[in-house]
């Protein structure tokens, strides 16, 4: 089981009241909510291995170089020119201080936590999925990862509809039913229709339904562009004009939209811990941050 950790703690933050605070008054709603999410996921799905995948760079420069609008609307503060640091993401003021607490608690628990410099958590998930010898459940609120769905390999996306108690089990049948595509086809669908939440412009005039029809007729982006360039094809004149005009965008969009599957990630033990890796540190964190019942519920679930 691979967790898109930021996606889950954002959901926890907005799903648990900010009145949930540590003894010193610091909000810990995202921390406690995430711990409850993990406990429920382990209880319901019984993974053998669990990895909390992290955004070491939420907006990699190499993606911005290809499409400058990529996530631009979510930048709170740009990094200085030439800096190795990423741009600062716009995050609620009371969530930012909780992220280091989440990292400390996961480490003390012994839950594998993996990120990679210059890459997003999606790319870590793509890489670990590509390497996995068996089935994989990816837990994320980000539909971009639907592109990894693969029934043959047992790769599903568990997409939270309400917390993690109600999950959309996303397999190829669901993708075909909702979008008319398979996993790899979802990436082509996304780049054609665009995605305002990621700053992807898409092809003007090509919405989701039109993109799905084009993919059904021509299989993939390469097939669509070959048809657009062929005067004898059945692509409509309006679609042809839009696609050909968008060639510069479509030449780079696949690299931006498709998750990387060859990232250099550290080789760590992914096994779900039965006991905390550092019980003393965990006790200190539980006391300092008032983690209470949420941590205890997770520990009980792991010990089973």
DRENKOLGU-269779 format. One record per atom (N, C-alpha, C): x, y, z; residue in one letter. Coordinates in steps of 0.1 Angstrom, whole numbers, padded with zeros to 4 digits, always signed. Example, Ala and Ser with C-alpha at 12.3 -4.5 7.8 and 13.67 -1.06 7.14 Angstrom:
// residues 2
+0132-0057+0078a+0123-0045+0078a+0132-0033+0078a+0128-0022+0071s+0137-0011+0071s+0129+0000+0079s
// end
This chain:
// residues 304
+0009-0012+0000x+0000+0000+0000x+0009+0012+0000x+0006+0021-0010x+0014+0034-0011x+0005+0045-0008x+0009+0054+0001x+0001+0065+0005x+0006+0078-0001x-0003+0085-0008x+0000+0099-0012x-0001+0108+0000x+0009+0109+0008x+0008+0114+0022x+0002+0128+0022x+0007+0137+0014x+0002+0151+0014x-0013+0151+0011x-0017+0143+0001x-0031+0143-0002x-0039+0139+0010x-0034+0129+0017x-0042+0124+0029x-0041+0134+0041x-0030+0140+0043x-0030+0150+0055x-0037+0163+0052x-0038+0167+0039x-0047+0178+0035x-0061+0174+0038x-0065+0162+0034x-0079+0158+0037x-0082+0157+0052x-0072+0152+0059x-0074+0151+0074x-0075+0165+0080x-0067+0174+0075x-0067+0188+0080x-0081+0194+0079x-0087+0192+0067x-0100+0199+0065x-0112+0190+0070x-0109+0178+0074x-0119+0169+0079x-0120+0168+0094x-0109+0172+0101x-0109+0172+0115x-0109+0186+0121x-0117+0190+0130x-0118+0204+0135x-0104+0209+0140x-0101+0221+0137x-0089+0227+0142x-0088+0229+0157x-0100+0227+0163x-0100+0227+0178x-0092+0216+0184x-0089+0206+0176x-0081+0194+0181x-0066+0199+0182x-0062+0201+0195x-0049+0208+0197x-0040+0200+0207x-0027+0203+0206x-0018+0197+0216x-0019+0205+0229x-0012+0200+0239x-0013+0207+0252x-0008+0221+0252x+0001+0224+0243x+0006+0238+0242x-0003+0247+0233x-0014+0241+0227x-0023+0249+0219x-0021+0247+0204x-0010+0240+0200x-0007+0238+0186x-0018+0229+0179x-0024+0233+0168x-0034+0224+0162x-0027+0212+0157x-0033+0200+0160x-0028+0187+0155x-0039+0179+0148x-0048+0186+0142x-0059+0180+0136x-0055+0171+0124x-0045+0176+0116x-0040+0169+0105x-0032+0156+0109x-0024+0158+0120x-0016+0147+0125x-0026+0136+0130x-0035+0139+0139x-0044+0129+0144x-0053+0123+0134x-0058+0132+0124x-0066+0127+0114x-0059+0117+0105x-0046+0120+0102x-0038+0110+0093x-0036+0097+0100x-0033+0098+0113x-0031+0085+0121x-0044+0077+0120x-0055+0083+0122x-0068+0075+0121x-0070+0070+0107x-0066+0078+0097x-0067+0073+0083x-0059+0060+0081x-0046+0061+0086x-0037+0049+0084x-0043+0037+0091x-0048+0039+0104x-0053+0028+0111x-0065+0022+0104x-0074+0030+0098x-0085+0025+0091x-0081+0017+0078x-0071+0023+0071x-0066+0016+0059x-0060+0002+0062x-0052+0002+0073x-0046-0011+0076x-0056-0021+0081x-0066-0016+0089x-0076-0025+0094x-0085-0031+0083x-0088-0022+0073x-0097-0027+0062x-0090-0034+0051x-0077-0032+0049x-0071-0037+0037x-0059-0046+0039x-0054-0047+0052x-0044-0056+0056x-0031-0056+0047x-0025-0045+0044x-0013-0045+0035x-0002-0052+0042x+0007-0059+0035x+0019-0065+0040x+0030-0054+0042x+0030-0045+0032x+0039-0034+0032x+0032-0021+0031x+0038-0010+0037x+0031+0003+0037x+0042+0014+0035x+0040+0023+0026x+0050+0033+0024x+0043+0047+0023x+0047+0056+0032x+0042+0070+0031x+0051+0077+0021x+0045+0080+0009x+0053+0087-0001x+0052+0102+0000x+0063+0109+0000x+0064+0123+0003x+0067+0132-0009x+0062+0144-0009x+0066+0154-0019x+0079+0161-0014x+0090+0157-0019x+0103+0164-0016x+0103+0177-0025x+0096+0177-0036x+0095+0189-0044x+0081+0188-0051x+0072+0196-0046x+0058+0196-0050x+0056+0202-0064x+0066+0210-0069x+0065+0216-0082x+0079+0216-0089x+0083+0204-0093x+0097+0203-0099x+0100+0213-0110x+0112+0218-0110x+0116+0228-0120x+0115+0223-0134x+0119+0210-0135x+0119+0204-0149x+0105+0204-0155x+0095+0202-0146x+0081+0203-0152x+0077+0217-0155x+0081+0227-0146x+0078+0241-0149x+0085+0246-0162x+0097+0241-0164x+0105+0245-0176x+0097+0241-0189x+0090+0230-0188x+0082+0225-0199x+0069+0232-0201x+0062+0234-0189x+0049+0241-0189x+0049+0251-0178x+0053+0263-0180x+0054+0273-0169x+0042+0275-0160x+0030+0272-0165x+0018+0274-0157x+0016+0263-0147x+0025+0252-0148x+0023+0241-0139x+0022+0244-0125x+0011+0243-0118x+0008+0246-0104x+0012+0260-0100x+0013+0269-0110x+0017+0283-0107x+0008+0290-0097x-0005+0287-0098x-0015+0294-0090x-0014+0289-0075x-0006+0279-0073x-0005+0274-0059x+0008+0279-0052x+0015+0287-0059x+0028+0292-0054x+0025+0303-0044x+0030+0302-0031x+0028+0312-0021x+0040+0322-0022x+0052+0316-0025x+0064+0324-0025x+0074+0317-0034x+0080+0324-0044x+0089+0319-0053x+0103+0318-0047x+0110+0307-0049x+0124+0306-0044x+0133+0315-0052x+0143+0320-0045x+0153+0329-0052x+0159+0323-0065x+0161+0331-0075x+0167+0326-0087x+0180+0318-0084x+0182+0306-0090x+0194+0299-0088x+0194+0290-0075x+0183+0292-0067x+0182+0285-0054x+0179+0270-0057x+0185+0261-0048x+0182+0247-0049x+0168+0244-0042x+0163+0253-0035x+0151+0251-0028x+0139+0253-0037x+0128+0245-0035x+0116+0246-0044x+0108+0258-0040x+0099+0263-0049x+0090+0273-0045x+0081+0269-0033x+0077+0279-0025x+0069+0275-0013x+0054+0274-0018x+0048+0263-0014x+0035+0260-0017x+0025+0267-0008x+0014+0272-0013x+0004+0278-0005x-0003+0268+0004x-0001+0268+0017x-0006+0258+0026x-0012+0266+0038x-0023+0262+0043x-0029+0269+0055x-0019+0270+0066x-0019+0282+0072x-0009+0286+0082x-0008+0275+0094x-0020+0269+0097x-0020+0260+0108x-0017+0245+0104x-0016+0243+0091x-0012+0230+0086x+0004+0229+0085x+0010+0239+0080x+0025+0238+0078x+0033+0233+0090x+0030+0238+0102x+0037+0233+0114x+0035+0218+0117x+0024+0213+0112x+0020+0199+0115x+0028+0189+0107x+0033+0193+0095x+0040+0184+0086x+0053+0178+0093x+0061+0186+0099x+0073+0180+0106x+0069+0170+0117x+0058+0173+0124x+0053+0164+0134x+0049+0151+0128x+0041+0151+0117x+0037+0139+0110x+0049+0131+0106x+0060+0137+0101x+0072+0130+0097x+0079+0124+0109x+0079+0131+0120x+0086+0125+0132x+0078+0113+0137x+0065+0114+0137x+0056+0103+0142x+0058+0091+0133x+0057+0093+0120x+0058+0081+0111x+0072+0075+0113x+0083+0082+0115x+0096+0077+0117x+0097+0069+0130x+0091+0074+0140x+0091+0067+0153x+0083+0055+0153x+0072+0055+0145x+0064+0043+0143x+0071+0032+0135x+0080+0036+0127x+0087+0027+0118x+0080+0025+0105x+0071+0034+0101x+0064+0033+0088x+0073+0040+0078x+0076+0032+0068x+0086+0037+0057x+0081+0050+0052x+0090+0060+0050x+0086+0073+0045x+0097+0076+0034x+0092+0078+0022x+0101+0079+0011x+0098+0091+0002x+0108+0099-0001x+0107+0109-0011x+0119+0109-0020x+0120+0118-0030x+0131+0119-0038x+0133+0134-0043x+0146+0138-0042x+0149+0152-0046x+0144+0155-0060x+0138+0166-0062x+0133+0171-0075x+0122+0163-0081x+0115+0156-0072x+0103+0148-0077x+0092+0149-0067x+0080+0147-0072x+0068+0147-0064x+0065+0133-0058x+0056+0132-0049x+0052+0119-0043x+0046+0110-0054x+0039+0116-0064x+0034+0108-0075x+0045+0100-0082x+0056+0107-0084x+0067+0100-0091x+0073+0089-0082x+0074+0091-0069x+0078+0080-0060x+0068+0069-0061x+0055+0072-0061x+0045+0061-0062x+0046+0054-0075x+0049+0061-0086x+0050+0055-0099x+0062+0045-0099x+0073+0050-0093x+0085+0041-0093x+0083+0029-0084x+0078+0031-0072x+0076+0019-0063x+0066+0009-0069x+0056+0015-0076x+0046+0006-0083x+0052-0002-0094x+0061+0005-0102x+0068-0002-0113x+0076-0014-0108x+0082-0012-0096x+0091-0022-0090x+0084-0033-0083x+0072-0030-0079x+0065-0040-0070x+0064-0054-0076x+0067-0064-0069x+0065-0078-0074x+0051-0083-0074x+0042-0076-0066x+0029-0081-0065x+0019-0069-0065x+0006-0072-0062x-0004-0062-0062x-0001-0049-0054x-0006-0038-0058x-0004-0025-0051x-0017-0018-0050x-0020-0013-0038x-0031-0003-0036x-0025+0011-0034x-0029+0020-0042x-0024+0034-0041x-0035+0042-0035x-0033+0049-0023x-0043+0056-0017x-0040+0071-0019x-0049+0078-0026x-0047+0092-0030x-0060+0098-0033x-0061+0111-0031x-0072+0119-0036x-0069+0127-0049x-0058+0123-0055x-0054+0129-0068x-0057+0119-0079x-0066+0123-0088x-0070+0115-0099x-0058+0112-0109x-0048+0121-0109x-0037+0119-0118x-0031+0105-0117x-0032+0099-0105x-0026+0085-0104x-0035+0074-0109x-0047+0078-0115x-0055+0068-0121x-0047+0062-0133x-0037+0069-0138x-0029+0064-0150x-0021+0052-0146x-0019+0048-0133x-0012+0037-0129x-0020+0024-0128x-0033+0025-0129x-0042+0014-0128x-0039+0003-0138x-0038-0009-0133x-0034-0020-0142x-0040-0033-0136x-0051-0038-0142x-0057-0050-0136x-0048-0062-0137x-0040-0063-0148x-0032-0074-0150x-0022-0076-0138x-0017-0065-0133x-0007-0065-0122x-0014-0063-0109x-0027-0061-0108x-0034-0059-0096x-0031-0045-0090x-0030-0035-0098x-0027-0022-0093x-0040-0014-0094x-0044-0009-0082x-0057-0002-0080x-0054+0012-0073x-0063+0021-0075x-0062+0033-0068x-0074+0034-0058x-0072+0036-0045x-0082+0037-0036x-0084+0052-0034x-0095+0057-0039x-0098+0072-0040x-0108+0075-0029x-0104+0083-0019x-0113+0086-0008x-0125+0095-0013x-0137+0090-0010x-0149+0098-0013x-0153+0106+0000x-0152+0099+0011x-0155+0105+0024x-0145+0099+0034x-0135+0107+0038x-0125+0101+0047x-0118+0089+0039x-0114+0079+0047x-0110+0067+0040x-0119+0055+0043x-0130+0058+0050x-0140+0047+0052x-0148+0044+0040x-0149+0054+0031x-0157+0052+0019x-0147+0055+0007x-0142+0045+0001x-0132+0046-0009x-0138+0042-0023x-0135+0049-0033x-0138+0044-0047x-0126+0035-0051x-0130+0022-0053x-0119+0012-0057x-0118+0014-0072x-0107+0020-0076x-0106+0024-0090x-0097+0013-0098x-0104+0006-0106x-0098-0004-0114x-0101-0001-0129x-0097-0010-0138x-0099-0007-0152x-0114-0006-0156x-0122-0014-0150x-0137-0014-0152x-0142+0000-0149x-0139+0005-0138x-0144+0018-0134x-0139+0029-0143x-0126+0028-0147x-0121+0039-0156x-0128+0038-0169x-0131+0026-0174x-0138+0025-0187x-0152+0031-0186x-0158+0028-0174x-0172+0032-0172x-0173+0047-0171x-0164+0053-0163x-0165+0068-0160x-0158+0076-0171x-0147+0071-0177x-0139+0080-0186x-0137+0074-0200x-0140+0061-0201x-0139+0055-0214x-0124+0052-0218x-0115+0051-0208x-0101+0048-0210x-0096+0038-0200x-0084+0033-0203x-0077+0025-0193x-0067+0033-0186x-0058+0027-0178x-0049+0035-0170x-0040+0045-0178x-0032+0039-0187x-0023+0048-0195x-0032+0058-0203x-0044+0054-0207x-0052+0064-0215x-0057+0075-0206x-0057+0074-0193x-0061+0085-0184x-0052+0096-0185x-0039+0093-0186x-0029+0104-0187x-0031+0112-0200x-0034+0105-0211x-0036+0112-0224x-0049+0120-0223x-0059+0115-0216x-0072+0122-0214x-0070+0135-0206x-0062+0134-0196x-0059+0145-0187x-0052+0156-0194x-0042+0153-0202x-0034+0163-0209x-0042+0170-0220x-0051+0162-0226x-0060+0168-0237x-0070+0177-0231x-0077+0173-0221x-0088+0182-0215x-0083+0193-0206x-0070+0191-0201x-0064+0201-0192x-0069+0198-0178x-0062+0205-0168x-0066+0204-0154x-0062+0217-0147x-0072+0225-0145x-0070+0238-0138x-0063+0237-0125x-0066+0226-0117x-0060+0224-0104x-0045+0222-0105x-0040+0218-0116x-0025+0216-0118x-0019+0227-0128x-0028+0236-0132x-0023+0246-0142x-0020+0240-0155x-0027+0230-0159x-0025+0224-0173x-0035+0230-0182x-0031+0237-0193x-0041+0243-0201x-0050+0234-0209x-0045+0222-0213x-0052+0214-0222x-0053+0219-0236x-0061+0213-0245x-0063+0218-0258x-0076+0225-0258x-0076+0238-0261x-0088+0246-0261x-0099+0239-0270x-0111+0238-0265x-0122+0232-0273x-0123+0217-0272x-0113+0211-0266x-0113+0196-0264x-0116+0193-0249x-0128+0190-0246x-0132+0186-0233x-0130+0172-0230x-0135+0167-0218x-0133+0153-0214x-0140+0143-0224x-0152+0147-0228x-0160+0137-0236x-0153+0136-0250x-0149+0148-0256x-0143+0148-0269x-0130+0140-0268x-0122+0143-0258x-0109+0136-0256x-0111+0121-0255x-0121+0116-0248x-0124+0102-0247x-0128+0096-0260x-0136+0103-0268x-0140+0098-0281x-0128+0097-0290x-0119+0107-0290x-0107+0107-0298x-0098+0095-0294x-0097+0093-0281x-0089+0081-0277x-0095+0068-0280x-0108+0067-0280x-0115+0055-0284x-0113+0052-0299x-0112+0063-0307x-0110+0061-0321x-0096+0059-0326x-0087+0065-0318x-0073+0065-0323x-0063+0060-0313x-0068+0055-0302x-0060+0047-0292x-0052+0055-0282x-0043+0064-0287x-0035+0072-0278x-0032+0086-0285x-0024+0094-0277x-0021+0107-0282x-0014+0107-0296x-0005+0098-0297x+0003+0097-0310x-0007+0093-0321x-0016+0084-0319x-0026+0081-0329x-0035+0092-0333x-0039+0100-0322x-0047+0112-0325x-0040+0122-0333x-0027+0125-0330x-0020+0135-0337x-0017+0130-0352x-0015+0117-0353x-0013+0112-0367x-0026+0114-0375x-0037+0112-0369x-0050+0114-0376x-0052+0129-0379x-0048+0137-0369x-0050+0152-0371x-0042+0157-0383x-0031+0150-0386x-0022+0154-0397x-0025+0147-0410x-0035+0138-0409x-0039+0131-0421x-0052+0137-0427x-0052+0143-0438x-0064+0150-0443x-0075+0140-0446x-0072+0127-0448x-0082+0117-0451x-0089+0111-0438x-0084+0115-0426x-0089+0109-0414x-0103+0115-0411x-0110+0109-0401x-0124+0114-0398x-0124+0124-0387x-0112+0129-0383x-0111+0140-0374x-0118+0152-0380x-0127+0159-0372x-0135+0170-0377x-0125+0182-0380x-0129+0191-0389x-0120+0202-0392x-0117+0211-0380x-0127+0213-0371x-0125+0221-0359x-0115+0214-0350x-0117+0201-0348x-0108+0193-0339x-0093+0193-0345x-0093+0191-0358x-0080+0191-0365x-0072+0204-0362x-0079+0215-0364x-0073+0228-0363x-0068+0230-0348x-0077+0226-0339x-0073+0228-0325x-0061+0219-0321x-0061+0207-0325x-0050+0198-0322x-0037+0203-0328x-0037+0207-0341x-0025+0211-0347x-0020+0224-0341x-0029+0233-0338x-0025+0245-0331x-0018+0243-0318x-0022+0232-0311x-0017+0229-0298x-0005+0220-0298x+0001+0218-0310x+0013+0209-0311x+0024+0212-0301x+0028+0225-0299x+0039+0228-0290x+0036+0223-0276x+0023+0225-0271x+0019+0220-0258x+0019+0205-0258x+0013+0199-0268x+0012+0184-0268x+0025+0177-0269x+0035+0184-0274x+0049+0178-0275x+0055+0177-0261x+0052+0185-0252x+0058+0185-0239x+0049+0180-0228x+0036+0181-0230x+0027+0177-0219x+0028+0163-0214x+0031+0153-0223x+0032+0139-0217x+0042+0138-0207x+0054+0144-0208x+0064+0143-0198x+0060+0149-0185x+0052+0160-0186x+0047+0167-0174x+0037+0159-0167x+0027+0153-0174x+0015+0147-0169x+0018+0132-0164x+0027+0125-0172x+0029+0111-0168x+0039+0110-0157x+0035+0102-0147x+0044+0101-0135x+0057+0094-0139x+0067+0097-0132x+0080+0091-0135x+0080+0077-0128x+0087+0067-0135x+0087+0054-0130x+0101+0049-0127x+0111+0058-0128x+0125+0054-0127x+0133+0063-0118x+0126+0068-0107x+0132+0077-0098x+0142+0070-0089x+0153+0076-0085x+0162+0070-0076x+0157+0071-0062x+0151+0061-0056x+0145+0062-0043x+0154+0053-0033x+0154+0056-0021x+0162+0049-0011x+0157+0035-0009x+0165+0025-0007x+0161+0011-0005x+0159+0010+0010x+0146+0010+0015x+0143+0009+0029x+0133-0002+0031x+0132-0007+0043x+0123-0018+0046x+0108-0012+0045x+0100-0018+0037x+0086-0013+0035x+0077-0021+0044x+0081-0031+0051x+0072-0040+0058x+0064-0032+0069x+0051-0035+0070x+0043-0028+0079x+0048-0032+0093x+0051-0022+0102x+0057-0025+0115x+0046-0031+0124x+0050-0040+0133x+0041-0045+0143x+0043-0038+0156x+0056-0034+0159x+0059-0026+0170x+0066-0013+0166x+0065-0002+0174x+0072+0010+0170x+0087+0008+0169x+0093+0015+0159x+0107+0015+0157x+0115+0022+0169x+0109+0032+0175x+0115+0040+0185x+0104+0043+0196x+0101+0033+0205x+0091+0035+0214x+0092+0047+0223x+0105+0050+0228x+0107+0062+0237x+0104+0075+0229x+0109+0076+0217x+0106+0088+0209x+0091+0089+0207x+0085+0078+0204x+0070+0079+0201x+0063+0083+0213x+0067+0078+0225x+0060+0082+0238x+0062+0097+0240x+0074+0102+0237x+0076+0116+0239x+0068+0125+0230x+0067+0120+0217x+0059+0128+0207x+0044+0127+0211x+0039+0116+0216x+0025+0114+0220x+0022+0124+0231x+0031+0125+0241x+0029+0134+0252x+0030+0149+0248x+0040+0152+0240x+0042+0166+0236x+0030+0171+0227x+0025+0163+0218x+0015+0167+0209x+0001+0162+0212x-0001+0155+0223x-0014+0151+0227x-0021+0142+0217x-0013+0132+0212x-0018+0123+0201x-0029+0113+0206x-0029+0110+0219x-0039+0103+0225x-0045+0091+0218x-0058+0091+0216x-0066+0080+0211x-0062+0076+0197x-0059+0086+0189x-0056+0084+0174x-0043+0075+0173x-0033+0078+0181x-0021+0070+0181x-0023+0056+0187x-0030+0056+0197x-0033+0043+0204x-0041+0033+0194x-0051+0039+0187x-0058+0031+0178x-0049+0025+0167x-0040+0033+0162x-0031+0029+0152x-0022+0018+0157x-0016+0020+0169x-0007+0010+0175x-0015-0004+0177x-0027-0003+0182x-0035-0015+0184x-0037-0022+0170x-0040-0014+0160x-0042-0020+0147x-0030-0027+0141x-0018-0020+0143x-0005-0025+0138x-0002-0038+0145x-0005-0039+0158x-0001-0050+0166x-0009-0063+0163x-0020-0061+0157x-0028-0073+0153x-0021-0080+0141x
// end
